[in-house]
Amino acid sequence: MAYELANRLVIGVASSALFDLAQSDAIFVRDGDQAYRRYQEERLDDPLTPGVAFPFIGRLLSLNDLTGAEDPLVEVIVLSRNAPDTGLRVMRSIAHHGLQITRAIFTEGRSPYLYMPALNMSLFLSANEDDVRRAMAEGYPAGQVLGSAYTEDDTQELRVAFDFDGVLADDESDQVMQRGGLSDFQQYEQANSITPLNPGPLRDVLLGINKIQEREQQRRREDPSYAQRVRVSIVTARGAPAHERALVSLKAWGVTVNDAFFLGGIDKGAVMRVLRPHIFFDDHKPHLQSTAPLVPSVHVPFGLANQDAMSTGEPGCGSPAEASRPSPKQD
């Protein structure tokens, strides 16, 4: 019988999100494909060091002990532009670090995100901005891991933080803010306070995490000594009275969070310094400038704000200069 991915949280991860590939990419950009291949072959048994998404992926996979290897809650699949031979170092590094990842797709220079629907994926993580933007343009949920702090700690907890608008929700309200300012936004949200927003690109990721939390609650009922490991927060620039529509939307979608930070424009970095999530998703790169030095941060290029950034050529947001650079082979 074929292995089924339905009813599991399936994450696609590029090696550029999972490991630190700065040195490998520099070889490819400076010396070309053949030098890159030799470099990887010579270092097959030299494990790559953990990257931005490593704490999130490792802890997420550890939750499969709730059901056992025969019926895992989480499946992580490598989606890589590497050729199969150069991808061998990635797979050996995965084994070295003890990550339970056994499935991979290597597409030698081609964007691998097209395989997301075939594999029931709720998210694709990569450091390759072009791949992430193309995936989002096709309607596939994706995030670009930034040059963020790699944070590891000695707890078993998995802390995940989401922005709200443009991440868990669509950008309907954000469009009002972009076009009319804060006053128009507040009036719009008050007038629509009981109307749920449409789900955004990462709503299904939260839904999958909630299912894991439900399994944890079941385990705790069976074993009161079990300490629940997963904690989910929203960290949003919304403040009162706009907080009501966010909560109404979460309830309508059938999802829950443990913490909600309605910051009303306060710098999110101040909260991240205390919250210390293992991953934080936001659709506005300026918000991530203060969080990336502190916690693993992911840009979700969704909605009007990111379309405007592309059209104006804003650095780091899909500008023509970024698009013209050689795309690293290794990801």
C-alpha positions, 0 to 999 in steps of 0.5 A: 500500500502506498504511503499516504500524506493526507492528514499529516502536516507536510513541510517542504524545505530547501537545503538553504533553509535547513543549513548554512550554505553561505560558503557553498553558494559563494563557491558556485557564484565565484567559480561556477558549476563544476567547481561547486560539484567538486567542492561538494564531492570533496566534503561529502562527509563534512556535515553542513552546519544548522541554518535558520529553519533547523530549530523549527524543523527539528522540533517539529519532527520530534513531535512524531513520538506522539504517534510513532514512526508508523503513522507520523504527524509530521512529514518533512521533504527536501525540495532542492535545486541540487542535482542528485549527486550534489544533494548527497551531502545534504542527505548525509548532513541530515542523517548526521544531525539525526533529523528524521527526513527520508524523502527528497526531490532534487531538480538540478537547477529547476524550481522544485515548488511545483511538486507541492500540491502533489505532496500535500504540502502546507508550506515551502521554506527556502532562502531562494527569494525567487523560488519563494515568490514564484511559489506564492504567485502560483498560490502555493504557501511559501516563506523566505528564510532570512539571514536570521539568528540561529537560536537553539536552546535546551528545552523541548518546547516548540514556539511558533509565532505568526503575524496576522494580516497577510500571513494567517489572514488575507490582506484585505484589511492591510490594503485599506491600511496601505491606501488610506492610513491608520484612521481608515483602517480602524474605521473599516475594522470596526464596521466589519468587526463580526465579519471573518477575514478570508484565510491567508497563505499560512492558515493551513499551517496553523491548522496542522499545528493545532492538530498536533496540539490536540494530540498533545492534549490527548496524551496529557489526559492519558498521562498527566505528567506529560508537558505540552511542547507546542506553543503558538502565538500571533504577534500583530501590529493590530491594536484595539479595537481592530483586535476583535476581527482577528479573534473572530476570524480565528474562531471562524476558521476553527484554529486557536493560538496560545498567545496574542500580542496586539502591539498597535505598532510597537516594534515586534523585536521587543516582544521577540526578545522575550518570546524567543520563538523558534520561527516567526512568519511576517509578510512585511520585511521592515518588521523583520529587520528588528526580529531577524537578529534575535530569532529565526525569521521568515518573509511571506511575500503575500499581498499588496504590500509585496506587489508594491515592493516589487514594482518600486524595486525596493532592495531585498523585495524582488527588485530587478537587481536581485532578480539579475543575480546568479541563483545559487545552485545549492538550495 
